Amino acid sequence: MTSELLRVLRPVLLDEAKAEQILKRYWKSRIAIIWTVQHVHTAANERDRALTDTEATELLQLMLTNHDRQEGLKWSDLTSYIEEYKLGRNMNIREIRRFVKLNKLTIRR
């Protein structure tokens, strides 16, 4: 998808208005569901785990490679991968409270 978008935008990359017009036309007949590193960190924290950004990115790539196109991707797939591959480290009590009360993510550095 990225290479297709670049091919379409290449002639107008210096003209922001034209690029925006082309993108709107491009996405008129398409949809994309976006999974981000922040989603991965949230799912990990829900499981009392803290991941690095590298681990979260690798998990996104693993999900992309291994998902069932008929089923798509579900939140439970994300949490299953975290548990199955034993990713990250256990969060401490303070981190868990901060996540639950303030919705602040803990990311392993």
RAQUI-V829692 format. One record per helix or strand. SS is the DSSP state (H for helix, E for strand). FROM is the first residue (numbers start at 1). TO is the last residue. If there is no record, write none. Layout:
ss=SS from=FROM to=TO
ss=SS from=FROM to=TO
This chain:
ss=H from=2 to=12
ss=H from=16 to=27
ss=H from=37 to=46
ss=E from=49 to=50
ss=H from=53 to=66
ss=E from=68 to=68
ss=E from=72 to=72
ss=H from=75 to=84
ss=E from=89 to=90
ss=H from=93 to=102
